[in-house]
Amino acid sequence: MPPKEQYILALDQGTTSSRAILFNHEGIIIAVRQIPFNQIFPKPGWVEHDPMEIWSTQLEAARGAIASAQIEGDQILAIGITNQRETTILWEKDTGRPVYNAIVWQCRRSSGICEELKKGGAEPFIRQRTGLVADAYFSGTKLTWLFRERPELRVRAERGELMFGTVDSWLIYNLTGRHATDPTNASRTLMFNIRERCWDDDLLKLLDIPKAILPEVLPSSGYFGTTKKELFGVEIPVTGVAGDQQAALFGHACFEPGEAKNTYGTGCFTLMNAGPFPLESGHNLITTVAWDLGRGYTYALEGSVFVAGAVIQWLRDQMGLLTESAESETLARSVPDTGGVYMVPAFVGLGAPYWDSEVRGTIVGLTRGTTRAHFVRAALEAIAYESRDLLDAMEKDSGKRLCSIKADGGAAANSFLMQFQADILNRNVVLPEVTETTALGAAYMAGLASGYWSGLDDVKKNWRMRREFRPEMNGEARAGLVAGWNKAVATARSYR
């Protein structure tokens, strides 16, 4: 009897849904299951998730993908995890029960604490140790806020009764019982020294966070534990973990310094491989860990836009201007331009390269002739302008001119957006054949550690281009549009 074919299972826990995808050795999707979950908005600018719903939907998605593929649990060689980063979860060590809702990366409730740090002169120190800026985006100030709001939790944390983790740690704990993370996620907490490669006692003191709650930091590609038998009927090793944007960089096979990708998801995230040494940004980007394959760190430059694809969801769900997201492309093409309308979708502040948490969404240039189509086109164009800001800063920091940018994420399916992105960047935009690049990156990390793939060259052979968008816009038109965007951003930032 021939041996059963084996696969890698990737768990892709995102901001709005939990997905599970099975990949074969060629990096081709065998089965996928996706389950949305609730978004909780207790106050303006606050975003939460129910940690138990994150876990239950992720487990259901994993079991659903296995059932859909009609395979047995013993055909899964290993599991890789990729996750929404910075989202902060605190749970009881003895029971595994969360003590508070997950505070999501988008949440701005700790902005005041960040201002305190800046006024106290701590930001240069934070940037030097972590590569990050003092912004509510990251996990550390979310924990500081939680301990201030609920001082009894801090007492319990000091006693060693609680565990902190980003979503990867929460999933690892529920799958295996181990309290662990990897450097890509640790480097997003404001508590991890990316040069010394450890939790930083000085940063913990600054943020007033007990060290006892922190997870063990293990290589991104390596052994994290084995799943409990009752979950899948067999014990399966977890051998790959990476935050979603680093996983996408890996899934695009951007293994050489200077290679970059842009993910069009809820937010928009541009990462460039910076090589084996951290590259400091002079243009308000952040320095982060790209991955650790057990042979030392690879670093990345990153620019983060907080609201990208989410603006299309907003047009659909809150404004009622779309019946489904895909309709945005048809509407955008139905008009020759935006009629002078610009949208700055800073619903939770502006991320890189501005890092202005007080800005809110702004629309300029409305006239009596503005239609629904102009409004929708302006929203799509805004995503491309935001990405241009990031890539412009990245090229200045690195001294490298990108010939092309690899793209993925849900909004990358919008051909109007991808063509406009190529036009406004004056760079080629390349889409991969396998669009689930984030999950694929987690699968590759798990498969490398388990011997499913022999090395990076084996992985790189799997990357295939599906489509390439080339710039068609003339330089004068591009310059005029970018100037208009810059004026719109300045207008948004002037309103307080």
C-alpha positions in Angstrom: 0.0 0.0 0.0 1.6 3.4 -1.1 2.2 5.9 1.7 -0.4 8.6 2.2 0.4 12.0 0.8 1.3 14.5 3.5 0.4 18.2 3.8 1.1 21.3 5.9 -1.8 23.0 7.7 -1.6 26.8 8.1 -3.7 28.5 10.6 -4.2 32.1 9.5 -5.8 34.1 12.3 -6.7 37.5 11.0 -8.4 40.6 12.2 -11.9 39.8 10.9 -11.8 36.0 10.3 -10.0 32.8 11.2 -8.8 30.7 8.3 -7.2 27.3 7.9 -5.5 26.3 4.6 -3.9 23.0 3.6 -0.9 23.2 1.3 0.9 20.5 -0.7 4.6 20.4 -1.6 4.1 22.6 -4.6 2.6 25.3 -2.4 -0.8 24.7 -3.9 -4.0 25.0 -1.8 -5.7 21.7 -1.2 -8.5 23.0 1.0 -9.5 26.2 2.8 -12.0 27.1 5.5 -12.7 30.6 6.6 -15.0 31.7 9.5 -15.7 35.4 10.4 -16.0 36.6 14.0 -17.4 39.6 15.8 -15.8 43.0 16.0 -16.4 44.8 19.3 -16.3 48.6 19.4 -17.0 49.7 23.0 -16.1 53.4 22.4 -15.0 55.5 19.4 -11.4 54.4 18.5 -11.6 51.3 20.6 -11.5 47.8 19.1 -11.8 44.4 20.9 -12.2 40.7 20.1 -13.5 37.8 22.3 -10.4 35.6 22.7 -12.6 32.5 23.1 -14.3 33.3 19.8 -10.8 33.7 18.2 -9.9 30.2 19.4 -13.2 28.5 18.6 -13.4 29.9 15.1 -9.8 28.9 14.4 -10.3 25.4 15.7 -13.5 25.1 13.6 -11.7 26.4 10.5 -8.9 23.9 11.0 -11.2 20.9 11.4 -13.3 22.2 8.5 -10.3 22.4 6.1 -9.2 18.8 7.1 -12.8 17.5 6.5 -13.1 19.4 3.2 -9.8 17.8 1.9 -11.1 14.4 3.0 -7.8 13.5 4.6 -6.9 12.0 8.0 -5.1 13.9 10.8 -2.0 11.8 10.4 -1.5 13.2 6.8 -0.7 16.6 8.3 3.0 16.6 8.8 3.1 20.0 10.7 1.1 23.1 11.5 2.2 26.7 10.9 0.6 29.7 12.6 0.3 33.2 11.3 -1.7 35.9 13.1 -2.9 39.5 13.5 0.0 41.1 15.3 0.0 43.4 18.4 -3.4 42.3 19.5 -3.1 41.8 23.3 -4.6 38.9 25.3 -4.2 38.2 29.0 -5.4 34.9 30.5 -5.2 32.8 33.7 -2.4 30.4 33.9 -4.4 27.8 35.9 -7.7 27.8 33.9 -6.7 29.3 30.5 -9.6 31.7 30.7 -9.1 35.3 29.4 -9.4 38.0 32.0 -10.3 40.7 29.5 -11.3 41.0 25.9 -8.5 41.0 23.4 -7.4 44.6 22.7 -6.9 44.7 19.0 -4.0 46.3 17.2 -6.3 49.0 15.7 -7.4 50.1 19.2 -6.3 53.6 20.2 -7.2 53.5 23.9 -3.6 53.8 25.0 -2.8 56.9 22.9 -2.6 59.0 26.1 0.1 56.7 27.6 2.1 57.0 24.4 1.9 60.8 24.7 3.2 60.5 28.3 6.2 58.5 27.0 6.9 61.0 24.3 6.7 64.0 26.7 9.0 62.1 29.1 11.6 61.8 26.3 11.4 58.0 26.1 10.7 57.6 22.4 14.4 57.7 21.2 15.2 55.0 23.8 12.2 52.9 22.7 13.1 53.2 19.1 16.8 52.3 19.7 15.8 49.1 21.6 12.7 48.0 19.7 12.9 49.6 16.3 9.3 50.8 17.0 7.7 54.2 17.8 5.7 55.0 20.9 2.3 54.4 19.4 -0.9 52.7 20.6 -0.6 50.3 17.7 1.8 48.1 19.7 1.1 45.7 22.5 3.1 47.2 25.4 1.0 50.3 26.1 -2.2 48.3 25.8 -1.0 46.2 28.7 0.0 49.3 30.6 -3.5 50.6 30.1 -5.1 47.4 31.2 -3.0 47.2 34.4 -3.9 50.9 35.2 -7.6 50.3 34.5 -7.7 47.0 36.4 -4.9 47.2 39.1 -6.0 43.8 40.6 -4.8 42.2 37.3 -1.4 43.7 37.8 -1.3 42.2 41.3 -2.2 38.8 39.9 0.4 39.2 37.1 3.2 39.9 39.7 2.1 36.7 41.5 2.7 34.8 38.3 -1.0 33.9 37.9 -1.5 35.4 34.5 -0.1 34.9 31.0 0.3 37.6 28.3 0.4 36.8 24.6 -0.3 38.1 21.2 -2.7 36.0 19.1 0.0 33.5 18.2 0.8 32.8 21.8 -2.9 32.4 22.6 -3.3 29.8 19.8 0.0 28.0 20.7 -1.3 27.7 24.3 -4.7 26.3 23.3 -3.2 23.9 20.8 -0.2 22.6 22.9 -0.4 24.0 26.4 3.0 25.8 25.9 3.4 29.5 26.6 5.6 30.7 23.7 5.9 33.2 20.8 8.4 33.9 18.0 10.6 37.0 17.4 8.4 38.4 14.7 5.6 38.8 17.2 7.8 39.6 20.2 9.3 42.4 18.2 5.9 44.1 18.0 5.3 44.5 21.7 7.5 47.5 22.7 9.0 45.1 25.3 11.5 43.1 23.1 15.1 44.3 22.4 15.6 43.4 18.7 19.4 43.8 19.0 20.0 41.8 22.2 17.2 39.4 21.1 15.5 39.2 24.5 12.8 40.8 26.7 14.2 44.1 27.9 14.1 44.8 31.6 14.4 48.5 31.1 11.5 48.6 28.8 9.4 46.5 31.1 10.2 48.9 34.0 9.3 51.9 31.8 5.9 50.3 30.9 5.4 48.9 34.4 4.9 45.3 33.2 5.9 42.2 35.2 8.3 40.0 33.4 6.6 36.8 34.8 3.7 37.1 32.3 5.8 37.0 29.1 6.1 34.0 26.8 9.3 32.1 25.8 10.7 33.3 22.5 11.5 30.5 20.1 12.7 30.6 16.4 10.0 31.2 13.8 10.8 27.9 12.1 11.2 25.3 14.8 9.4 23.2 17.4 6.7 24.9 19.5 5.0 21.8 20.8 2.5 19.1 19.8 -1.2 19.5 19.6 -3.4 17.9 22.2 -4.7 14.6 20.8 -8.4 15.4 21.3 -8.2 18.4 18.9 -7.5 16.5 15.7 -7.5 12.8 16.8 -3.7 12.7 16.5 -0.8 14.8 17.9 0.6 17.2 15.3 3.8 19.2 15.8 3.5 23.0 15.5 6.8 24.0 13.8 6.2 27.5 12.3 5.0 30.8 13.7 5.2 34.3 12.3 3.2 37.5 12.4 1.0 37.9 9.4 3.1 40.5 7.5 6.4 38.8 8.1 4.8 35.5 7.0 3.6 37.2 3.8 7.1 38.5 3.1 8.3 34.9 3.5 5.5 33.5 1.4 6.5 35.8 -1.5 10.0 34.3 -1.2 11.5 37.8 -0.5 14.7 36.2 0.8 17.2 38.7 -0.5 17.8 42.2 1.0 15.9 44.8 -0.9 13.0 42.6 -1.9 9.6 43.9 -0.8 5.9 43.1 -0.7 2.7 45.0 0.0 -0.3 43.3 1.7 -3.7 44.9 1.0 -5.8 43.6 4.0 -7.8 45.4 6.7 -4.7 47.6 6.9 -1.9 48.0 4.4 1.5 46.7 5.2 4.7 47.2 3.2 7.8 45.2 4.2 11.3 45.1 2.8 13.9 42.5 3.6 16.7 44.4 5.3 19.1 41.5 5.8 21.0 40.3 8.9 21.3 43.7 10.6 18.6 46.1 11.7 18.3 49.1 9.4 17.3 52.3 11.2 14.7 54.5 9.5 15.1 58.2 9.0 11.6 58.5 7.5 9.3 57.2 10.2 9.2 53.6 9.2 9.8 50.9 11.8 12.5 48.3 12.1 11.2 44.8 12.9 12.3 41.1 12.9 11.4 39.5 9.6 12.0 35.9 10.8 14.4 33.6 12.6 15.0 30.2 10.9 17.2 29.1 13.8 20.4 30.5 12.2 20.1 34.1 13.3 17.6 37.0 12.7 16.6 38.5 9.4 15.3 42.0 9.8 12.8 44.1 7.8 11.8 47.7 7.3 8.0 48.1 7.6 5.4 50.7 6.9 1.9 50.2 8.4 -1.3 51.8 7.2 -4.1 51.2 9.7 -7.1 51.4 7.4 -6.9 50.1 3.8 -9.3 47.4 2.8 -11.3 48.3 5.9 -12.4 51.5 4.1 -14.3 49.4 1.5 -15.9 47.4 4.3 -17.0 50.7 5.8 -18.5 51.9 2.5 -20.4 48.6 2.4 -21.5 48.0 6.0 -21.7 51.4 7.6 -22.5 53.7 4.7 -24.5 51.3 2.5 -22.8 52.5 -0.7 -21.9 49.0 -1.8 -23.8 45.7 -1.6 -20.6 43.7 -1.8 -16.9 44.7 -1.8 -16.3 43.5 -5.4 -18.8 46.1 -6.6 -16.2 48.8 -5.9 -14.2 48.0 -8.9 -17.1 48.4 -11.4 -18.2 51.7 -9.7 -14.6 53.1 -9.8 -14.3 52.3 -13.5 -17.6 54.0 -14.3 -16.1 57.5 -13.8 -12.9 58.8 -15.4 -11.6 60.2 -12.1 -12.8 61.2 -8.6 -14.0 64.6 -9.7 -11.5 66.2 -7.4 -12.5 64.2 -4.3 -9.9 62.8 -1.9 -10.5 60.6 1.0 -8.1 60.2 3.9 -9.4 57.1 5.7 -7.7 57.8 9.1 -10.5 56.3 11.1 -8.1 55.3 13.9 -5.3 57.8 13.2 -2.6 57.8 10.6 0.2 55.2 10.7 3.5 55.4 8.9 5.1 57.6 7.9 3.0 60.2 9.9 2.3 58.4 13.2 -0.4 60.9 14.0 -3.0 59.2 16.3 -5.3 62.3 16.6 -6.2 62.4 12.9 -9.6 61.1 11.9 -11.2 60.3 8.5 -11.5 63.2 6.2 -13.0 63.8 2.8 -12.2 66.9 0.7 -13.3 68.2 -2.7 -17.0 67.4 -2.6 -19.3 69.2 -5.0 -22.9 69.0 -6.0 -21.8 66.8 -8.8 -20.1 64.2 -6.6 -21.7 60.8 -7.0 -21.5 57.4 -5.3 -19.0 56.3 -7.9 -16.7 59.3 -7.2 -16.8 58.5 -3.5 -15.9 54.8 -4.0 -13.2 55.6 -6.5 -11.6 58.1 -4.0 -11.6 55.4 -1.3 -9.8 52.9 -3.6 -7.3 55.6 -4.7 -6.6 56.4 -1.1 -5.3 52.9 -0.5 -2.8 53.4 -3.3 -1.7 56.8 -2.1 -1.1 55.5 1.4 1.0 52.7 0.0 3.0 55.2 -2.1 3.8 57.1 1.0 5.3 54.0 2.6 7.3 52.9 -0.5 8.7 56.4 -1.0 10.0 56.4 2.6 11.3 52.9 2.2 13.3 53.7 -0.9 14.8 56.7 0.8 15.8 54.7 3.9 17.3 51.8 2.0 18.9 53.7 -0.8 17.4 51.1 -3.2 15.0 51.8 -6.0 12.4 49.1 -6.3 11.7 47.9 -9.9 8.5 46.2 -8.7 6.5 45.4 -5.7 4.9 42.0 -4.9 1.3 42.3 -3.8 -1.2 40.1 -1.9 -4.3 40.4 0.4 -8.0 40.6 -0.3 -8.0 44.1 -2.0 -5.3 42.9 -4.4 -8.1 41.1 -6.3 -9.3 44.6 -7.3 -7.7 45.2 -10.7 -8.6 48.9 -10.8 -6.7 49.4 -7.5 -3.7 47.4 -8.7 -3.5 49.3 -12.0 -3.9 52.6 -10.1 -1.2 51.5 -7.7 1.2 50.8 -10.5 0.4 54.2 -12.1 0.8 56.2 -8.9 4.0 54.3 -7.9 5.5 54.3 -11.4 6.5 50.7 -10.6 5.3 47.3 -11.7 2.9 45.6 -9.3 3.2 41.8 -9.4 0.5 39.3 -8.2 1.5 35.7 -7.3 -0.4 32.7 -8.5 -1.1 31.6 -4.9 -2.8 34.7 -3.4 -2.9 33.3 0.2 0.7 34.4 0.7 0.4 35.0 4.4 -0.8 31.4 5.1 1.7 30.1 2.6 4.6 31.8 4.5 3.5 30.1 7.8 3.3 26.8 6.0 6.8 27.2 4.5 8.3 28.0 8.0 6.5 24.9 9.4 7.6 22.7 6.5 11.2 23.8 6.6 11.4 22.9 10.3 9.8 19.5 9.7 11.8 18.6 6.6 8.9 18.9 4.1 10.9 21.4 2.1 14.7 21.0 2.1 15.7 24.7 2.1 14.9 28.2 0.8 15.8 27.2 -2.8 13.2 24.5 -2.6 10.6 27.1 -1.4 11.6 29.7 -4.0 10.9 27.3 -6.9 7.2 27.4 -5.8 6.7 31.1 -6.4 4.9 31.8 -9.6 3.6 35.1 -11.1 -0.1 35.3 -12.0 -0.3 38.8 -13.3 1.7 42.0 -13.6 0.4 45.6 -13.7 2.6 48.1 -15.5 2.4 51.9 -15.1 0.4 53.7 -17.8 0.0 57.2 -16.4 2.2 60.1 -17.6 4.4 61.9 -15.1 2.5 65.2 -15.1 -0.8 63.5 -14.2 0.9 61.5 -11.5 2.5 64.6 -9.9 -0.8 66.4 -9.9 -2.6 63.6 -8.2 0.1 63.1 -5.6 0.1 66.9 -4.9 -3.6 66.7 -4.3 -3.3 63.8 -1.9 -0.6 65.6 0.1 -2.9 68.6 0.4 -5.7 66.3 1.6 -3.5 64.7 4.2 -2.3 68.1 5.4 -6.0 69.2 5.7 -6.9 66.1 7.7 -4.0 66.7 10.1 -4.9 70.3 10.6 -8.4 69.4 12.0 -8.3 68.6 15.7 
